[in-house]
Amino acid sequence: MAWQRPDGRIPYELRPISFYPSFTRFAPGSVLARCGDTQVLCTVSVTKGVPKFLEGTGKGWLTAEYRMLPSATQKRQERELFKLSGRTQEIQRLIGRSLRAAVDFEALGERTLTVDADVLQADAGTRTIAITGSFVALAHAISKLLQEGVLERSPLCGQVAAVSVGLLEGEPFLDLNYIEDVAATVDFNVVMNQHLGIIEVQGTAEQGSFSRTQLNQLLDVAQKGIQQLLIAQREAITDWEARFVGDW
């Protein structure tokens, strides 16, 4: 193995992952998700009503917003106020698509779940950590709605986690930090459910191309990481077995 990881991890090793639920007071669901030096505050709010295309259908909706705080990186970035960058729009759409795969919108009724993912500190992997942490926040929000009697049954019909993988010196590595992300010749973001079914794959060759064999290797490495993340998510949701495990 030519590439030596800056933090000494083996190729298939995640950075230390932790979730701090109920991190804020007012949102029904909130979690500070930490993965290595990347920290993302994930909150979920609930409002009555849905977008016009869903009015009268009895179905709910989930949407997501993603922002990076100005001091999240070494060099301060200007706030995105009136016009979002293409990167920000792409990431928040990815978060929304990923989490919608885990929600039964008929059970939710005509309510909208708004996920806010705010990057407090960035060391690569912000979009995948935002998805993984936001799922935990989503579960906490739904649990609160069930406790309050707002919902009769849980609309959570699956579990979702995401991780980054990449090729460094031609070999697959899991959960890249910033130094590795910059050096990678191939960079992938993979989203999977609790059955390890693929929800979304984003990948590109930064230099040249990659083979089908390398693609399979990257997906294998991503699957190993997501299996660990799914376990960590469940451990961060205190009433997981009682409220959310049904006929999955």
Secondary structure by P-SEA (a helix, b strand, c coil): cccccccccccccccbbbbbccccccccbbbbcccccbbbbbbbbbbccccccccccccccccbbbbbcccccccccccccccccaaaaaaaaaaaaaaaaaccccccccbbbbbbbbbcccccaaaaaaaaaaaaaaaaaaaaaaaacccccccccbbbbbbbbbbccccccccccaaaaaaccbbbbbbbcccccccbbbbbcccccccaaaaaaaaaaaaaaaaaaaaaaaaacccccccccccc
